[in-house]
């Protein structure tokens, strides 16, 4: 068994998946006809992909799914409590700044009151 180059393996995979442009596809097919290693790798890729070519059974979603999607897209947002708005991720930086400022004021106040 010969070792395939990564380029040949990638070309075979792209050819099997149908990712190539029409002109590259034709060029790759000609290369596969001329190169037995590339032809074998292409066959391996096609064999791996056969299970994915079978049609999937159709499954209908639960009835509540459509209603939930519509509710999420079009309903008015529920009002948030003050605490929920303060703890919102986009405001946490400001919250930390306010807490640190208060701690700084407390430290200065304690220093002013208890220093000799």
Secondary structure, DSSP 8 states (H G I E B T S, - for coil): -----HHHHHHHHHHHHT-S-HHHHHHHHHHHHH-HHHHHHHHHHHHHHHHHHS--------HHHHHHHHHHHHS------HHHHHT-GGGHHHHHHHHHHHHHHHHHHHHHHH--
